[in-house]
Each structure stands twice: as structure tokens, then as C-alpha cells.
Amino acid sequence: MMPLLDIKNLELSFNSYKGLTQVLHGIDLNIKKGERVALVGESGSGKSVTARLVLGLLQEARNAKASGEVLFDGSDVNQMKNKDRAGLRGTDISMIFQDPTSSLNPSFTIETQFHDVLKRRTPDLTKEMSFERACALLDDVAIPDPKRVLKSYNFQMSGGMNQRIMIAMALANKPKLLLADEPGTALDVTVQSQTLQLMRDLVSENDTAVLLISHNLGVVREFADRLYVIYRGRIVEEGPTALIFNNPQHAYTKALLSAIPRITGGGLPQIAEQTDDYLAPKITHGAI
Amino acid sequence: MSFFEIQNLSKTFKTKHGDVNAVQDVSFSVEQGECLAVVGESGSGKSTIANMILGILAPTSGAISMKGSKLPQKRSKEHRRAIQFVQQNPLSALNPKRTIGASVRLGLDTYHMGEPQERWSQVEKALSDVGLDAELRSRSPSGLSGGQRQRVSIARALACEPELLVLDEPTSALDVLVQARVLQLLNALRIEKNLTYIFITHDLAVVRNVADRVAVFKAGQLVELDTTENIFTNPGTQYTRELINAVPVIDEDEIMLKNKLVANL
């Protein structure tokens, strides 16, 4: 079966006053329909730009230069017209950002923003119909009193509430692919674990594929079926989540796993700033 | 007598929807050289307590004392120097228009530390203490990575030779590898300089590895205060169990620990 998203040899450079800086050095990544895949790496490793390329946002930026293929449902996002790319966003591909409160517009009520989102799929939707639909969607993400929430603004709600609203919005049009960029980082632990649980239930109900971007390996372990580890714009290790966690092969993955503080204690290891081992070639686990 | 003590501290905010009791009758003490972790969900009053310790907010009632003497609400320069603060977001904590050298030097000038002509070398020493190259002195914060910036705010706090350091989520904006390095550094500095830390965080896995004792807060109240070992192996309250159980884990050992806690729920 053809994967839903197939990224082949994706490269990206940014043009700055210092000259061309290459940030992605040939990435290969694929996601099947309904699969939950995680992309893990430190800040600056190229996780978020990869998501923005899939969404077709960076292809439109004048200082970015992308090459390679981003095949979504068989068509290459890199080669599409801007109009076609815009048509994908919010319908077949949607995204959840790290900071939920600043992702929602403070000038409009949640109701208006839901209406805008739902109209992308069904342009002739009336306000009354979208209100009904939004109520049902907020109910799915366990928001108490959805009618009151729809009349509110983002700044009147907690971070956890806003993130659940974002999840509801992102899944409103039943996208084929959801990009989740650090969805729990801005939330505290208890809210984070509830949010992720909720997101997992909803995507498996709708058979939505997810690309989860995170540096929190604990979250990844509980959420993803398959895992890509990215370091400095290169994929260094990929495979089923359980295999990588039980038996990490690449030096960088090992360092990343050892850096996580454990609730069983044992202190923290001394970690090298950077070694040549981190740039060793990619290791692939199991048959994909 | 403890090194640092908080007695019956309360803070009430008046809003148009009525009074909000952000902190209610909290008492605890910290010994010199100790690391006390303050944990709880968002809105549990952790940062309000930090602000009161620093003298930014006036307590509604209660007292804060250090080395036996009560700290007044209007702090003297000496008090301000002795209690330093490291914030969560290093980018907004540093003035973008100042070089990092100037940021670190500001405290030295304010508190008249050493001779003026020696202060640049003190700045360089402070930077090298946190593992930064002294040449970075002339850079602005935008020219540094997140981990480097957090080190600068630690260097800035430590340059004033404080006795107590209040750390408000110092590593939650950093990724795991950088977090591990910054936590290592904080631990080493504490031992080297016999510093006392009040470490505010919601990440219990971090707490487990850096703190001597843990104070658990819920809705402005201190619900549990015990040694780190006891908190994690035998938590006294339901709320603490829930907090520990919410931490995403990766090891078999950790899963076993969580299962044990759930079994005792």
C-alpha cells in the first residue's frame, strides 16, 4: 500500500545575510494511513521545519529553498501551486502548535474561529450549523459546558482548555494527517498526560495519521507506533518505538535516552556536547 | 534555627470576582546547602511563593526569615544580593539590548562587588564558572542558544555571590540533552559554593534527581513535605501519587514504580 505521506531526500536551506545555511540534509520519512509516527530531536535539529514543509508553508517563504519530494496522497507538495497547497491546510492536513494560547486569535470568539475552520471543508455552512457541530466536537475533547466556551475568547481559558480546543479544531474536518508540534510542552504534567490520551483516542477513532514532533521521549513512548530520531538535519535512527527504546543503536539516540531524568532516581549522566559518533550513518530497525 | 524559614505565609489577591487565596498558611524551612523542590500543577501557588521570597509581592500575612532575622517587605541591597532568581524563560529574562557581559556586570555594579576596574574579570570568571567561553561576553542574547542563555542567567545570579537561589522552572524551556547539562551544572555549583536552592518545577523526574526534599503544593496549600526518597517510594497523599503517575516514563523500572503507586491508590 502506498504510504499517506512519503518524504524522499528532502533538503532545505535558508538564505541569510551570511549565505546559504543548510538545515535539512536529505530526509526520508513515511507515514501510513492511520499510523502514529514521532519525530524526535533536540532544538534546532530540523523537526519543526520538516512539519512546515509538509504543510507547504516554507515553500512559499522567499528565503527558503527546498528540494526533494514531499508526496502527500501521491502528489508532491513541493511542486504544487500555492493555491493547491492552501487547499490542503485545514482540510486534509492540519496542525497543532506548541503554544495553544497564542495559536488562537484573541480578537475572535472560539465560535467564530470554529466557523472559519469548518467552512474550509463545507463552504456553505451556516453559523447555526457550525455552532451545533462545534458543540459536539468540544464535547468529544471532554470540555465541560461547550456552549459557554464557544462564546469565550482564548485568554479566558487555561492552557489545557485551549490545547483541547486546538485538538478539536484540528480534527474538525477529519484530516488524513495531523501534525502535532510539541503539543504538551506548554502544559503541566497531569494536563499533558490527559491531553495526549485524548488525542490518541480521537485519532484512532477517525483513522487519522499523526506526525508527533517532540523532544520528550517519555511522551513519544506512550504515543507513537514508530519513531524517527533526527540530529542536525539528518535522520540517525528509525524503527518501531519499542525496539528503539529497548535497544537503541545509534550513539545519539543512546545519549538522548540517557539524558532523561528517571523517576526512579540515579542522578544524571555527564553528556558530551558533541561527538563524531552523533554523525554516524542512519540505523534502521526491523522491516518497514 | 533554620537557615531560611517561612512561617504561616498567605497571599490573597483581590479581584472583581472576589478574593483568590493563592497561598494559604504555608510554613517550611530550608537548611543551608540544601535543595528544596517546590512542585505542583499550574495555579498551585508556586510562583507566588517565589515572588514573596524575593520581595516582589507583599504577603497578606506571615513572615519570611533568613539566618534568624525577619526579612522586611522593603528589602535592603544586601538582602536583594543574598537572594537571587533564575527565571523560566532565559530569552525574556535577559535584556536584548545589552551584551551578556553587561547583563552579568549590572548586578556587580548595583551591589558594589569588588573594585570597578576588576569587574570585567569577575564577569569573565562568572561566565567560565557556568562553562561559557569568556569571549561570549560581547554577544547579545539573540546570538546564543537556549541552553547558553540559561547559563548566562545562572552566571548573572551567581556573580552576586548569593546565599539562596530561587530557580523557577529553570530547565522547562530546554530540551532533554541541554536540560541534563544545566542540571549537572546547578548541582556542581551548589556543592562547590555551598548554595541553598529553592527549585520550583512541575517536572517530577527532574525533582527526583536534584532535590533533597520535596514540598508538594495544591491550590495554594502545602499538602506534603518530605525527603525526596520518601515522596517517591511512599507518597503520603493521593495528590502526590497522581502527580508522579502522570510523568511519562521510558524504563521498565519506572513503570514498575508507577504500577506500585497505582496499586496503592
Interface residues (C-beta under 8 A of the other chain):
Chain A: E42 S43 G44 S158 G159 L187 D188 V189 T190 V191 Q192 S193 H215 N216 L217 G218 V219 R221 E222 F245 A255 L256 L257 A259 I260 P261 R262 I263 T264 G265 G266 G267 L268 P269 Q270 I271 E273
Chain B: E41 S42 G43 S145 G146 L174 D175 V176 L177 V178 Q179 A180 R181 L183 Q184 N187 H202 D203 L204 A205 V206 R208 N209 T228 E229 F232 E242 L243 I244 A246 V247 P248 V249 I250 D251 D253 E254 L257 K258
